[in-house]
Amino acid sequence: FFGAARNIDEGGSLTIIATALIETGSRMDEVIFEEFKGTGNME
């Protein structure tokens, strides 16, 4: 999914805007946050 823009000729860029909930007590929220926290280029 994240490489979708690169797979299209003259595709340009792909922008994804998201939020993450942390310190909610949910283990799933923590797992998702840890997985994606290093992938962003804007915080």
DAQUIUR-V42853 format. One record per residue. N is the residue number from 0. OMEGA is omega in degrees with one decimal (NA if undefined). Layout:
n:N omega:OMEGA
n:N omega:OMEGA
//
This chain:
n:0 omega:-176.5
n:1 omega:177.2
n:2 omega:-174.5
n:3 omega:-177.5
n:4 omega:-179.1
n:5 omega:-177.7
n:6 omega:-179.2
n:7 omega:177.3
n:8 omega:-178.5
n:9 omega:-174.5
n:10 omega:-179.4
n:11 omega:-177.2
n:12 omega:179.0
n:13 omega:-179.3
n:14 omega:177.2
n:15 omega:177.7
n:16 omega:-177.2
n:17 omega:172.8
n:18 omega:178.5
n:19 omega:174.9
n:20 omega:177.4
n:21 omega:-179.0
n:22 omega:178.1
n:23 omega:-175.5
n:24 omega:179.9
n:25 omega:178.9
n:26 omega:-179.7
n:27 omega:176.8
n:28 omega:-180.0
n:29 omega:179.9
n:30 omega:179.7
n:31 omega:179.4
n:32 omega:-179.5
n:33 omega:-179.0
n:34 omega:-172.8
n:35 omega:-172.5
n:36 omega:179.4
n:37 omega:-174.3
n:38 omega:-176.5
n:39 omega:175.4
n:40 omega:175.8
n:41 omega:-178.8
n:42 omega:NA
//
